[in-house]
Amino acid sequence: MKSWINISTDSDFPIQNIPFGIFKTADNAPRVATIIGNQVIDLAALAELGYLNDIDFDHKVLENLYLNDFMALGKPITNAIRAAIQTIFNRDNTALQSNTDHQTQILKAVETVKLLMPVRVGDYTDFYSSRPHATNVGTMFRDPANALMPNWLHLPVGYHGRSSSIVVSGTPIHRPKGQQIPKDSKQPIFGPCRLLDFEVEMAFIVPKETGLGDNITTANAEDHIFGMVVFNDWSARDIQKWEYVPLGPFLGKSFGSSVSPWVVTLEALKPLVTKSPVQDPKVLPYLEFEGDKNYDVNLEVEIIPENGEGKVVSNSNYKYMYWNMCQQLAHHTVNGCNVKVGDMMASGTISGPEPHEYGSMLEISWAGKNSITMPDGSTRKFIQDGDTVVMRGFGSSDGVRIGFGEVRSKILPTK
């Protein structure tokens, strides 16, 4: 399948992808869009001009600040819209290809639009599902023999986070302030975080509600997952260390999380499905699943100093998940917890077994014992003011690249 839109070979957005997002221009209010190559496709305009008339849905959902109403149409409708877009922009289809007036109304160069937060996040849960990451953290703060807590191999560990501070790529993040405990001290101090960290993660988004008391199973979980974004779970390690006992993360996490603007559908990711890890000990029946549920998505993290040259500090992969999305969602709802449209579930830090695959500065610096040298000669153990952190995600199958674009965030000083 090829498009009549010109697409570079390294584009994340071929016609096989068709992610969804929200954009606005100086002339238009926020609208639902997709992207092929570097051309943002205004789906409201596409519908207004009659190209989606064969699909029965309320076109008003395409004139919206978020994707929530669009996702809530249900997968039969959203998948039909996605397939129609692929037909319209296929190089063998001349209807829009030969109508330059309609193209002017529908197509916008990506650099001329503003991409917005794609979903209204009602509730946000962060898991802790990469075994190399959990092992590294446990080794640092306990010992290698007891790196994993007793429950870790039996259930997807997670916590409920703060949805209000999840922001789209390009939104700057202010360095948080809070209580910290100095080394060898019994009294906390208050001030700006000194150990600011990124965590490279991915997050999936729920497209339909369940009722209180209902359960989602591993067998039907994919019906409850619309798509995914790259997710940067910012972490204030010194604040986190002091506060997390006994109830877990709080202010060390809730000051900000950043997401990529395009939601890549589960259907687009099917070519990237890869072998799932063997889970030993055997999981309880409600966490059992059939087939492979992991995804081969390369994850890259770059740190760019202010007015300086960047350096890639991590090359991880989403395939390093011990607990997959279906298990996470099944466990999340097994107690009867209901989910709603727009709920976001993040993976937890994704680290591979090798040092160049570590997914946080906590691991890369090994809790501050090591440092990385930047191209300008400066060093990093954690993130400094003025640094921009860029995360990118993509996978390839049969010569086709399916990507997420990037999530880019600059750290500003404490307010």
N, C-alpha and C positions, 0 to 999 in steps of 0.2 A: 504494500500500500504506500503510495507516494502522493504528496500534496502538490497543488499548483502554486502554493506559497513557497518562496525560496527559503530553504532551511539549511543552515551550516551543518557540517558533519558532527560537530561537537555540541550541538544544541541539546538542551534537556527536554525540548518540547517538540518532538516530531508529531505527525498526525496520529501515531499509535498511542500517544499519551493522553491528550485532552484533559488536563486538570481543570479545576474550577476555582475561581477567586472573585474578588470584588475590586472594582476600579472606579475612579472618577476623573473627570477632566474639568477644565475651566468652564466648559459649556454644559456639562451633564452632571446630574446628581449621581450618587453611587449606584452601580449596576452590576449584575452578575456577568462574568466574562469567562472565557477560556483563552488559551494562547497556543499558537502554532509558530514555531520559529521565534521571531521577534515581533510578531503581529498579535496584538491583543484583539480578541473578537468580542464585540459587544453583542451579547445574546439577546438583550431586549430589542436592539435594532434588527437583529436577524429575525426575531419573531414578528416584529412590526411589519417587516417587508415580506412576510408570508412564507419564509423558508422552513418554518417549523409547524405549518398548519396540519400536517398529517398526524401530529401527536396531540392528544386531548389533555390539556392542562391549562391552568390559569396563568396567562402570560405576565400578570402583575407580579408574580414571585420573582421575575427577572429584574424588576426595578426595586432594588432592596439594598439596605446597608449591610446585610449579612446573608450567608448561604443557608441559614437555618430553614426558612420556608421552602427553599428549593430542595434541600435534602429530604425534607419531610414529605415531598411528593411521593417518595418511595422509589426503590431501585428499578422496578419495571419502567417507570417514567424517566428517571434520570439517566438510566442506561440507554433508553430509546433516544433521548436527546443527544447523548454522547455519540451514539451510532449515526444519527442524522448529521451531526457536525462532520464526522469523518466522511460521510457520503458527499456532503456539499463541497468540502474542500479537497476531495480526491481529484487528482489531475485529469481523470476521465470524465468529470462532471463539468459541463460548460455553463450551467445556469448562472451562477454568481461569477464564475471566472471571466465571463464575457460581458459582465455588467459593471463597468467602472463607476457609474454613479452610485450603485448600491455598495460597492466596495468602499467608497469614500465614507459612507455612513456607518459601515460595520467594522472596518479594520482601523486600528490605531497602533502606531509604532509604540513599542513598550516604553521607550524613553520619553514619550510625550504624555504619559498618564501617571497617575498616582495610585499605587496598589495599597489597599486597605486591609485591616484585620479581616480574615475571611469568614470567621464565625463568631457568633455571640456565645461565649463560653459560659455555661451555667455553673457546672461543677467541674473541678479539675482534680485528677488523681495522678500521683507519680509513683511508679513502681521501682523496683530495685532488682532487675531481672537478668543482668549480665554477670555470669559467674566469674570471669576474670576480674571485673571491677569489684565485686563483693569480696573476692579473695584478696585482692590487693589492699583494700581498706581494712579488712579484718587482720591481715598480716601486719600492717603498719601500727594499728592501735591495740591489737591483742598479741597473737603469736601465730605462726604458720599452722600449727597443729589445731588451733581453734579459730581459724580465720572465718569460717562460716558459722553463723548462729545455728542452734539445733533445728529451728523451723525452716531454714532457708531452702533446703532440698525437698520440702514437703508442700510448700505453698508459695505463690507469688507475693512476696512482701511488698507493701505499699503504704502510702499515707495520703490523706486528703489535703490538697494544697489550696492556694489562693488564686481564684480565677480573675479577679479584678486587675491584677498586675501583669497579665499575659498580654504582650504587645507584638505588633507586626514588625518584621524586618525593617531596619532604617530608623527605628525609634531609639534615641539614646537612653542609656541607663545611668542613673546617678549612683555613685558609690554609697552604699548604705552605712548607717551608723548604728551603734548599739552597744550592749554590754559585752565585754571580753574578760577573760581571766589570764593575767600575765603568768608566764612560767614561774613556778616556785612561789606563787602568791596564793593567799586564801581570800583576798578581797578583789572583786571585779572593778574594772575601770570602764569608762564610757567614752566612746569616740568613733571616728571613721573606721570601717573595716580595713584591716591591713592585709588580709589573706583572701582577696577576691578571686573567684574561680569561675570557669565555665564548666558545663557538663554537656557533652554532645549526646543528644537523645533523638528519638523519633516519637511522634504522638499520633494516635488514631482518634477519629471523631465519630461520635454516635449520631445516626440519622433518624432514629425513631424512639419513641417513649416505650417504657414498660411500666406496668403497674406495681404498686407497693406489694411485696410478697411474691412477685414473679421471679423466675430464674431464667437466665440465658445459659444455654448449654454450649459445650465446645462444638457440637455438631451444627448448631444454628448461629453461632457467634458471628460468622462472616456476614450474615444478613443484617447485623446490627453495627457494622463498621462501614462507613461511607468511604473514607480514604485517610491519607496520612500527610503530615507535615514534618519538616525537620524542626527540632525543638532544642533551644539552648536554655538549660535550667541553671540560671545564675546562682552562685552559692557564696555566701560569706562564711568561710571556714572557721574563723575565730569566733564569730557570733554563734555559729551553729554548735561548735564544740562545747560552749558554756551552757547553752540553753536546752539541748536536745534531751537530756535526762530529766524526767522519765517519760515524757510524752512525745518525743520526736521533733522533727523540724518545725520551725516557726519563723521568726524574723530573719533567720539566716537564709531563708528561701523566698519569702513572700514579697520581697522588694522588686522582683522582676523576673519574667521569663520571656523569651523571644521566639517567634515562630516565622517560618517561611510563608509567603503570601499565597502560594498555589497549593490547593489540596489535590494530591494525586490519588485517584480512585483505586480501590482494591482491584478492580477489573484491569486497570492499566498495569498493575504490579504483578499480575499472574505469571508473565514470562520470567519473573525474577525469583519465583518460588524455589527454595533450595532445601537440602536435607536438614531435618530437625535433629538436635542432639539426642543421644540416648539419655534418658532420665533414670538415674539410679540413686536412691531406692525407687521402686515402682510407686507411681503416684496413686492417690485415691481415685476411685472410679469416676467421680464427677470432673476430674482433671485429665482423664484419658482422652485421646483424640486419634483420628485416623488420617493418614497421609502426612505430607510435609507441610509445615506451617511457617517456616522461617523464610526470610527474604534476603537475597544477595544484593544489598545496597551499600555501595562504598560511601564512607563518611569522612570528609576532610575538614580539618580545622586550621585556620590561618590567623596569626596575630599580626596586625599591622600597626606599628608605632605611629604616633602623630607626626606627619611630615616625613615618614620614613618608609623603608621597604619592608614588605611583609615576609613572614616565614611560616611555612606549614609545619605545625608541631604535632599533628596527629593524623593518622590514616587508619581509621577503624572500619567496622562493617556491621550492619544490622544483623547479619547472620549469627553473630556471637551472643544471641539471646538464648538463655536457658529456658525461660518461660515465654511462650509465644502469646500473641494477642488474644487468641481464642481462649487460652487458659486464664489469662488475666481477666477477661470479661466474665467468664464463667465463675471465677472465684469472687470477683467483685459483687456479683448478684446472687451468689448461692445462699446468702442469708436473707434474701428478699429485698435487698436495696434496689430501688427503682432508678432507672437512668432516663435522661431527657435529651431531646434534640440539641446538639451542640456540645454535649459533654465531651471533655477531652481527657484522654488517658495517655500519659507519657511513659516511656519505656524504662526510665532510669538510665544512668550513665552507661554507654555502650563502649566497653573496652575489649580488645583482643588480647591474646596471650603474650604478644611481644611488646617491648617497650614503645616502639613507634606506633603501636595501636592503642595506647592508653588514651582514655577519653576525657581526662580532666587534668588540670595542673597539679592537683593534689597527688596524682599518681606519677605524672611526668617528672615532678620535682621530688617525689617520694617524701611528701610532707615537709618540703622546704630544705631537704638535705642536698639536693642537686639543683642546677640551674641550666637554662638553655641560653645560648648566645644568639642575639639577633644580628641581622646584616650590618646594622650601624655600630656594632660593638657593645651595645647595652645588653644586660642580662635580665632574665625573667625567672622567678620562682612562682609568682602569681601575677595577676593582671594589674597593670598600672593605669592611672588616669591618662586619658588621651589615646589609649590603645583601642583599636577596633578589632573585634573578633568576628571572623567570617566562617560560617559553616556551610558546606555544600554536600548534597547527597545525590547519587545517581547509580544506576545499574545498567548492564547491557546484556542483550540476548539476541543471538542470530544477527549481529551487526546493528541492532536498533538500540539506541540509548534512551532510557526512561529516567528523567531527573526531576528534581524538586526546585531547581534554582538555588538561591542562597538565603541564609538568614544572617544579616549584618547588623552589628550593634556597636556603638562607640560608648566607652565609659567616660562619664563626666565626673568632676569632683563632687563631694558631698554638698548637698544644699545647706 
